Amino acid sequence: MSADGKGEDPKHAAEHGQISPQDREAIRQRSSELGKKLDAVSAKRAEAERVLDTARQTAFGQAFKYSAELIVGVGVGAHSGWALDQQFGTAPWLMITLVILGFAAGLLNLIRSARKAQAENEALQRAAPSVKDDDEDEDR
């Protein structure tokens, strides 16, 4: 055995902190497999985050639509009532009446939209697993 490390057997090489070519190749293969697994997990996580972002955006859009329907109903009623009060000189009675009717119309549109959304999502709700209530006793 020479002092420069050439010609040493693998047993002595491991004792001096050197890695055999077979071990190097095994480490490369394992790290490659691990890298592929990490890439797959990262891709799944990115897809899940994208789906979650889409769901959040959809929910935000629906909430904005519902609030806009209610506000528009009240606004149209108020404007129409004000215009009719100006024309007939009945201020503020027509405006009050039409604001109330506008609120009722906006609320009716809101209920219709919510029922429609609930009907569209009913299949998803039925397919979702049930969640156990924290207050339920297991002894019952």
N, C-alpha and C positions, 0 to 999 in steps of 0.2 A: 504494500500500500504506500502510495506516495503522499507527500506532504501537501500537494496542491489539490487533493480531493479526487483525482482521476483514478479510476480503477477500483473505487470502493464499492463494496456490495451494498444493496438497498438497506440492509439491517443497520449497518454502520452509518449510512447516509442519514437515516431518520434520527439517529442519536445526535448528529451534528446539526440538526435543524434544516436539512435539505429534504425536498419532496421528490419522490420518484416520478418519472414520466407517466406511469399508470395512474398514480394518485392525482397528478395534475389534470389528466384527461377526465377522471371521474369527478373532480371538483368542477371542471368546466361544464360537464354535462349536467350536473346537479344545479349549478347556478343558472344555466340556460333554461332548464325545466322550471326552476323557481321564478325566473323572469317571465316566462310565458304564463304561469299561473297568476302572477301579480298583474300582468297586462290584462288578463281575462277578468280579474276581480275589478280592476280599475274601469274597464269598459262597462261592466255591469253596473257599477256605482254611478258612472256618468249617465248611463241610460235611465237609471232610477231617478236621478236628480232632474233630468230633462223631463221625465213624465210628471214628477212632482211639481216642477215649475209650470208646466202646461196646465195642470189641474188648478194650481193657485191662480193663474191668470184667468182661467175660465170662471172660477168662483168669484174673482174680483169683478169681472165683466158682468156677471149675473147680478151681483149686489148693486153695481152702478146702474144697471138697467132698471132694477126694482125701485131704487130711490128716485131715478129720473121719472119713471112713470107716475109716482106719487106727486112729485114736485110739479110736473107739467100739468097734471090735473088741477091742482090748486092754482097754479099760475094762470092757466087759461080761464078758469072760473073767475078769478079776481079781475083779470083784464076785461073779460066780457061784461062782468057786472059793473065795473067802473065806467066802461064805454056806454052801457045802457043807462046808468044813472046820470051821466052827463047829458045824454040825449033827452031823457024823460024828466029829469029834475027830481028824481026819487032818492037821492043820495041819503044814506049808504045802504038802503034796504036791498036793492038788487045785487049789489056787490056782495053783501053778507050772504044772501041766499045762494048766489052762484059759486061763492068760495066753498060753501058747505057742499053743494052739489058736485063741484070739481074735486073736492076731497073724497067724496063718496065714489065718484067715477075712477079716480086714481087708485083708491083702495080696491075697487072691484077689478081693475086691470092687474093690480099687484097679486090679488088672490088667484086670478086666472093664470097668470104666468107661473106662480109658485106651484099650482096644481099640475100644470103642463110639465114643468121641470121634474116634479115628483113622479109623475107617470113615466117619464123617460128614464128615470134612474131607478125605478122600482125593481127591475131585473137585477141590477147591480146590488141593490140593498138586500134582496133575497139571497143572492149568491154569497154575500159576505158572511164570514163565520161569526157566530154569536159571541158576545163578550160577557163573561161572568160578572155579575154585579159584586162589588166589594162588600156590600152589606149582607149578602146572602150567607146564611149559616150552612155549613156542610152537614150538620146534625139533622136538619129537617128532612 
